[in-house]
Amino acid sequence: MKKSACLFQWLSVEIFFVFSVVSAIMFGVFSSAVTDSMHLSSTQLGWLSGTFFITYAVTQFYSGRLFILFSVKNMLLLSTLLAAIGAVTFGVANSLFLMFIARILLGIGLASTFVGVLFVIQNGFSGKSFPLMSSLSQSIANLSAGLFGFLASIIIARYSYKISFEILGCIFGVCGTLILLFFQNNKPVTMNQKQPGFSESIKILLVSRNIWLATVYFTGLFGSILTFADLFNVSFQIEAFHVSYAEATIINSMIPFGLTIGGIVAGYWAQKSKNYIIPARVFSLLAFIMLGVMLFVKFKLSYAVEIIAVVAFIFGMGCSGSILAFQCVQNSVENELLRPLATSFVLTFSYIFSGLIEQPLVGSLISSANASLDKIHSIQANLNEWFYTGAINDGWTKYNHGLYLVLGAVATSFIASLFFKQNSLR
């Protein structure tokens, strides 16, 4: 296949992936508007969110297998169609039942986006290009998420959630048109390797040491980003650092921008050095150090905004190393027919662990914590006075209890990277 054809295919899937990320953010941005318009309780809103999450996780697990059984073109066309119908349905829905249907359709339609991007890169580009192309794909999506979050207040003020989701549905339709144009082969992928059965494939992955290392590495970093984005958001920045809403929004957008820059740097470094292990270790260690700074170092209020913005940016850069887990998958799974399923396994495990274990546990720690600065004074006793004099209010300590668990998750990523074994980039 010509290089230009591969590039257009990647761009088509990448646009779909970018707007799938935007779609996930949109629900959070418009949650208050949805609640007020449909007169929903917090429980009903939670079920709407949970329905999407469960559907997304289950479908994502099987999507890697489906890319092999059917063609890439067929899978992506079906995904864009379901996503478009789901988005438009959510925009026009006048009942809770229709909203649930819309969220289910969106969950099924969007579950294959990232797996699809990696599958296209794996089959359309050389193995040496995989680290950079996969990192670039993730970075573009992170940049879009950061820009959307930064402009969220403007979007809410000018557009209703109904119009926004209807427009999103049209965009998914355009993505489907691009895929129809640039993916010419409508036959299932055939490779010179035997495809094991589904249960046998799962057994192969479950006993693979490297797959579990990649899963732990990705889950620790990516799961922490999901947890941090959901729980340590604008409200957290305002309470911890006494900043305005505008300043808190800027601080909050630093992590996606850090993910964007860091992802490109990590991918380029891995490709240039032909070694993904050293970048994986450096980036996970960087994330651990920056989160430790947030946790144990208290800043004077006059410097809080500038310092924490830089720290959040570098923390985002560190967490961007999570994308290198898929280079570990690429190198560890010799059978190319198993790689999409292995990718789905890593992604699904991460989403389930973050959504069902890490986030609820962190939230529970935050809600049950006692606000007492005494618990961390002993740790900071030997630090320079500039770091800890009269800086943070009691709310910071309450959040610290949740951050301890996130810090532990990031630490497991670094530990997992110490056991990575280098093979030549496939």
PyMOL commands that set and color helices and strands:
alter all, ss='L'
color gray80, all
select helices_A, chain A and resi 3-29+31-38+42-69+72-92+96-110+113-124+127-150+152-158+161-182+198-206+209-231+234-241+245-273+277-296+301-332+336-368+374-380+385-388+394-417
alter helices_A, ss='H'
color red, helices_A
deselect
rebuild
show_as cartoon
